[in-house]
């Protein structure tokens, strides 16, 4: 991963970053890459990380919390004082993509995304900093079956009257704020729309089907697919995503939006079968209940823009991503 970014890191020399979401799955991978580059290349980069619980982060990831380039700042994106000092970049990655929150408190889900984005955009304007927003492929809504890979120019969207779309509509509203701030305040904004992921540090116990399948197969349990398994997904390996995200920050065109995901499509039923085979699980049971997920159709991006414009590609395929995710959780081939 370091080698793939080595020629670009110099653009970050002497930078000071303000990062939200730096303690989450994606954020931790970004910080690991940043601190490694900082140590190897002497970039003199500093990063202030907003976190609700600095002590917990220090216990979970002591080597990052103790890194001299990292400062932990306690606060919530819904309301925190402006951080001290000057910043060259603001990276807004904080989002709670919780299925339980969407189900029981969609207003908080929506408010967290929109208010957090506006708050961090205000900081970027005050600092004249570059702004990097981590959005989601959910902004496209239900992808038609005849659109095999959805591109950045797709103009569909989620049903705005369905509160189950609070996350997706929150991200759409946040992207609108990015567009407004870009025009009204001439702010340099770049956006990544992130699709489904796999890799070390991914929680196997939340609402992500791929993680649940890996958990069950590792435990020697039958993988149970609640629905018919016809929904189609794709999974980008987290190290590939990390390279893509830093590349967007360092070389992305102002105002540009880039899909970030795998183009290797697979149905949920096929994903369950493949996971069971790769991890030597006992098998798969398709229950055929009404699909419980937010999107029972396709959720697969076209990533031609980022390949053409920034020269990146996915290097880890789906099967290897499944295996590496399992191995990081103690599974042996």
C-alpha positions as CSV (number, residue, x, y, z in Angstrom):
1,X,0.0,0.0,0.0
2,X,2.8,2.4,0.9
3,X,4.6,1.8,-2.4
4,X,1.5,2.6,-4.4
5,X,1.2,6.0,-2.9
6,X,4.9,6.9,-2.5
7,X,5.1,9.2,-5.4
8,X,2.2,11.3,-4.2
9,X,2.9,11.6,-0.5
10,X,5.3,14.5,-1.1
11,X,2.3,16.7,-1.9
12,X,1.3,16.4,1.7
13,X,4.7,17.6,3.2
14,X,4.2,20.0,6.0
15,X,0.4,19.7,5.9
16,X,-1.9,19.9,9.0
17,X,-5.1,17.9,8.8
18,X,-8.3,18.0,10.7
19,X,-10.1,14.6,10.5
20,X,-13.5,13.4,11.6
21,X,-14.2,9.7,11.6
22,X,-10.5,8.9,12.0
23,X,-11.2,6.2,14.7
24,X,-13.6,4.2,12.5
25,X,-13.0,1.4,10.1
26,X,-12.0,3.5,7.1
27,X,-10.4,6.3,9.2
28,X,-8.1,3.9,11.0
29,X,-6.8,2.5,7.7
30,X,-6.2,6.1,6.5
31,X,-4.4,7.0,9.6
32,X,-2.2,3.8,9.4
33,X,-1.1,4.8,5.9
34,X,-0.6,8.4,6.9
35,X,1.6,7.7,9.9
36,X,3.6,5.1,8.0
37,X,4.3,7.6,5.2
38,X,5.1,10.4,7.8
39,X,7.7,8.2,9.5
40,X,9.3,6.8,6.4
41,X,9.5,10.0,4.4
42,X,9.8,12.7,7.1
43,X,6.8,14.6,5.8
44,X,6.3,16.6,9.0
45,X,2.5,16.1,8.7
46,X,0.3,16.7,11.7
47,X,-3.3,15.5,12.2
48,X,-5.9,16.4,14.7
49,X,-8.5,13.6,15.1
50,X,-12.0,14.4,16.4
51,X,-13.3,11.5,18.5
52,X,-16.0,11.1,21.1
53,X,-13.8,8.9,23.3
54,X,-10.1,9.6,23.1
55,X,-9.3,7.2,26.0
56,X,-11.1,4.3,24.2
57,X,-9.2,5.0,21.0
58,X,-5.9,5.1,22.9
59,X,-6.7,1.7,24.5
60,X,-7.7,0.1,21.1
61,X,-5.0,1.6,19.0
62,X,-2.2,2.7,21.3
63,X,0.4,3.1,18.6
64,X,-1.7,5.6,16.7
65,X,-2.7,7.5,19.8
66,X,0.9,7.8,20.9
67,X,2.2,8.9,17.5
68,X,3.7,12.4,17.9
69,X,2.0,13.5,14.6
70,X,-1.5,12.6,16.0
71,X,-3.5,14.8,18.4
72,X,-6.9,13.5,19.7
73,X,-9.6,16.1,20.2
74,X,-12.7,15.1,22.2
75,X,-16.0,16.0,20.6
76,X,-19.0,15.0,18.5
77,X,-19.6,16.2,14.9
78,X,-23.0,17.5,16.1
79,X,-21.2,20.2,18.1
80,X,-17.6,20.8,18.9
81,X,-15.4,24.0,19.3
82,X,-13.3,25.0,16.4
83,X,-9.9,23.2,16.7
84,X,-6.9,25.4,17.5
85,X,-4.3,26.3,14.8
86,X,-4.3,26.4,11.1
87,X,-5.3,23.5,8.8
88,X,-4.5,22.8,5.2
89,X,-7.0,20.0,4.8
90,X,-10.3,18.9,6.4
91,X,-11.3,15.2,5.9
92,X,-14.9,14.5,6.9
93,X,-15.3,10.8,7.3
94,X,-17.6,10.6,10.4
95,X,-20.8,8.7,9.8
96,X,-22.7,6.3,11.9
97,X,-24.1,3.8,9.3
98,X,-26.0,1.9,11.9
99,X,-29.1,-0.1,10.8
100,X,-30.5,0.3,14.4
101,X,-30.1,4.0,14.3
102,X,-31.9,4.2,10.9
103,X,-34.7,2.0,12.2
104,X,-35.2,3.7,15.6
105,X,-33.9,7.3,15.3
106,X,-33.7,8.3,11.6
107,X,-33.8,12.0,12.6
108,X,-30.5,11.7,14.5
109,X,-29.0,9.8,11.6
110,X,-29.9,12.5,9.1
111,X,-29.0,15.3,11.5
112,X,-25.6,13.8,12.3
113,X,-24.6,13.6,8.6
114,X,-25.9,17.0,7.6
115,X,-25.0,19.0,10.7
116,X,-21.6,17.4,10.9
117,X,-20.9,18.2,7.2
118,X,-22.0,21.8,7.6
119,X,-19.9,22.3,10.7
120,X,-16.7,20.9,9.1
121,X,-17.3,22.9,5.9
122,X,-17.4,26.0,8.0
123,X,-14.0,25.1,9.5
124,X,-12.6,24.5,6.0
125,X,-13.9,27.9,4.8
126,X,-12.4,29.7,7.8
127,X,-9.1,27.9,7.2
128,X,-9.2,28.1,3.4
129,X,-8.4,24.4,3.6
130,X,-9.1,21.7,1.0
131,X,-12.2,19.7,1.9
132,X,-12.5,16.0,1.4
133,X,-16.0,14.5,1.9
134,X,-16.5,10.7,2.3
135,X,-19.9,10.1,0.9
136,X,-21.7,6.9,-0.1
137,X,-23.0,5.0,-3.1
138,X,-26.3,5.0,-1.3
139,X,-26.9,8.5,-2.8
140,X,-27.9,6.7,-6.1
141,X,-30.9,5.0,-4.5
142,X,-32.2,1.8,-6.1
143,X,-30.0,1.0,-9.1
144,X,-32.1,-0.3,-12.0
145,X,-31.4,-4.0,-12.9
146,X,-30.5,-3.0,-16.4
147,X,-27.8,-0.6,-15.1
148,X,-25.0,-3.1,-14.3
149,X,-22.6,-0.5,-13.0
150,X,-23.8,2.9,-11.8
151,X,-21.6,5.9,-12.8
152,X,-21.2,9.3,-11.2
153,X,-23.5,10.8,-13.8
154,X,-26.5,8.6,-12.7
155,X,-29.4,11.0,-11.7
156,X,-31.5,8.6,-9.8
157,X,-32.0,8.8,-6.1
158,X,-33.6,7.2,-3.0
159,X,-37.3,7.8,-2.1
160,X,-37.2,11.0,-0.1
161,X,-40.5,10.1,1.7
162,X,-39.2,6.8,3.1
163,X,-37.4,7.3,6.5
164,X,-35.4,4.2,5.9
165,X,-33.5,6.3,3.5
166,X,-32.3,8.8,6.2
167,X,-28.7,7.8,5.6
168,X,-28.8,8.0,1.9
169,X,-30.7,11.3,1.9
170,X,-28.4,12.7,4.5
171,X,-25.5,12.0,2.3
172,X,-27.3,13.6,-0.7
173,X,-28.0,16.7,1.4
174,X,-24.4,16.8,2.6
175,X,-23.2,16.6,-1.0
176,X,-25.5,19.5,-1.8
177,X,-23.9,21.5,1.0
178,X,-20.5,20.7,-0.5
179,X,-21.6,22.0,-3.8
180,X,-23.0,25.2,-2.3
181,X,-19.8,25.9,-0.3
182,X,-17.7,25.2,-3.4
183,X,-19.6,27.8,-5.4
184,X,-20.4,30.4,-2.7
185,X,-17.1,30.3,-0.9
186,X,-14.8,29.0,-3.7
187,X,-13.9,26.1,-1.5
188,X,-11.8,23.3,-3.0
189,X,-14.0,20.2,-2.4
190,X,-13.5,16.6,-3.6
191,X,-15.9,13.7,-2.8
192,X,-15.6,10.0,-2.7
193,X,-18.8,7.9,-3.0
194,X,-17.9,4.6,-1.2
195,X,-19.6,1.3,-1.8
196,X,-19.4,-2.0,0.2
197,X,-16.0,-3.0,1.7
198,X,-14.1,-6.0,3.1
199,X,-10.9,-6.2,5.1
200,X,-9.2,-6.3,8.5
201,X,-10.9,-4.2,11.2
202,X,-14.3,-4.7,9.6
203,X,-16.8,-5.5,12.3
204,X,-18.3,-9.0,11.7
205,X,-21.3,-8.4,14.1
206,X,-23.2,-5.5,12.6
207,X,-25.6,-5.3,9.6
208,X,-23.0,-6.0,6.8
209,X,-23.9,-9.3,5.1
210,X,-20.4,-10.2,4.0
211,X,-19.0,-9.8,7.5
212,X,-21.8,-11.9,9.0
213,X,-21.2,-14.6,6.5
214,X,-17.5,-14.7,7.4
215,X,-18.3,-14.8,11.1
216,X,-20.7,-17.7,10.7
217,X,-18.4,-19.7,8.4
218,X,-15.4,-19.2,10.8
219,X,-17.5,-20.5,13.7
220,X,-18.5,-23.6,11.7
221,X,-22.1,-22.5,11.4
222,X,-24.4,-22.7,8.4
223,X,-24.7,-19.3,6.7
224,X,-28.3,-18.2,6.7
225,X,-29.5,-15.8,4.1
226,X,-32.7,-14.2,5.4
227,X,-34.0,-13.1,2.0
228,X,-33.9,-14.8,-1.4
229,X,-30.3,-13.8,-1.9
230,X,-31.0,-12.1,-5.2
231,X,-29.6,-8.6,-4.2
232,X,-26.3,-7.9,-6.0
233,X,-23.3,-6.3,-4.3
234,X,-19.6,-5.8,-4.8
235,X,-16.8,-5.5,-2.3
236,X,-13.6,-3.4,-2.5
237,X,-10.7,-4.5,-0.3
238,X,-10.0,-1.8,2.4
239,X,-6.3,-1.4,1.5
240,X,-7.3,-0.6,-2.1
241,X,-9.9,1.9,-0.8
242,X,-7.2,3.5,1.3
243,X,-4.9,4.0,-1.7
244,X,-7.9,5.4,-3.7
245,X,-8.9,7.9,-0.9
246,X,-5.4,9.3,-0.4
247,X,-5.0,9.6,-4.1
248,X,-8.3,11.5,-4.4
249,X,-7.1,13.9,-1.7
250,X,-3.7,14.4,-3.2
251,X,-4.6,14.5,-6.9
252,X,-8.3,14.7,-7.3
253,X,-9.7,17.6,-9.4
254,X,-11.4,20.4,-7.4
255,X,-15.2,19.7,-7.4
256,X,-14.7,16.1,-8.6
257,X,-16.8,13.2,-7.4
258,X,-15.3,9.6,-7.6
259,X,-17.0,6.3,-7.1
260,X,-14.9,4.0,-4.9
261,X,-15.9,0.3,-5.0
262,X,-15.4,-3.0,-6.7
263,X,-16.9,-3.7,-10.1
264,X,-16.9,-7.5,-9.4
265,X,-20.6,-8.0,-8.9
266,X,-22.0,-11.0,-7.0
267,X,-25.5,-11.9,-5.6
268,X,-25.9,-12.3,-1.9
269,X,-26.7,-16.0,-2.3
270,X,-23.5,-16.5,-4.4
271,X,-21.5,-14.5,-1.8
272,X,-22.8,-16.8,0.9
273,X,-21.9,-19.9,-1.1
274,X,-18.4,-18.7,-2.0
275,X,-17.7,-17.6,1.6
276,X,-18.7,-21.1,2.9
277,X,-16.5,-22.8,0.3
278,X,-13.5,-20.6,0.9
279,X,-13.7,-20.8,4.7
280,X,-14.7,-24.5,4.9
281,X,-18.1,-23.7,6.4
282,X,-20.8,-26.4,6.5
283,X,-23.1,-24.7,3.9
284,X,-25.7,-22.2,3.2
285,X,-29.5,-21.9,3.9
286,X,-31.6,-19.5,1.9
287,X,-34.7,-18.6,4.0
288,X,-36.5,-16.6,1.3
289,X,-38.1,-14.1,3.7
290,X,-38.8,-10.5,2.5
291,X,-35.5,-8.8,2.0
292,X,-34.6,-7.0,5.3
293,X,-32.0,-4.7,3.7
294,X,-32.3,-1.1,2.5
295,X,-31.6,-2.1,-1.1
296,X,-32.9,-5.4,-2.4
297,X,-31.5,-4.7,-5.9
298,X,-28.1,-3.9,-7.4
299,X,-25.4,-1.9,-5.6
300,X,-22.4,-2.0,-7.9
301,X,-20.4,1.1,-9.1
302,X,-18.7,2.0,-12.3
303,X,-15.2,3.1,-11.4
304,X,-14.0,4.2,-14.8
305,X,-13.6,7.8,-13.8
306,X,-11.2,7.2,-11.0
307,X,-9.2,4.7,-13.1
308,X,-9.0,7.0,-16.1
309,X,-8.3,10.2,-14.2
310,X,-6.2,9.1,-11.3
311,X,-4.7,5.8,-12.5
312,X,-5.8,3.6,-9.6
313,X,-7.3,0.1,-9.7
314,X,-8.4,-2.7,-7.4
315,X,-5.6,-5.1,-6.8
316,X,-7.3,-7.5,-4.4
317,X,-10.1,-9.6,-5.7
318,X,-13.2,-10.7,-3.8
319,X,-12.0,-14.2,-2.8
320,X,-8.7,-12.9,-1.5
321,X,-10.6,-10.1,0.3
322,X,-12.8,-12.7,2.1
323,X,-9.8,-14.8,3.1
324,X,-7.8,-11.9,4.4
325,X,-10.7,-10.6,6.4
326,X,-11.1,-14.0,7.9
327,X,-7.4,-14.4,8.7
328,X,-7.4,-11.0,10.4
329,X,-10.0,-12.5,12.8
330,X,-8.0,-15.6,13.6
331,X,-9.0,-18.0,10.8
332,X,-6.3,-20.2,9.2
333,X,-6.4,-21.6,5.7
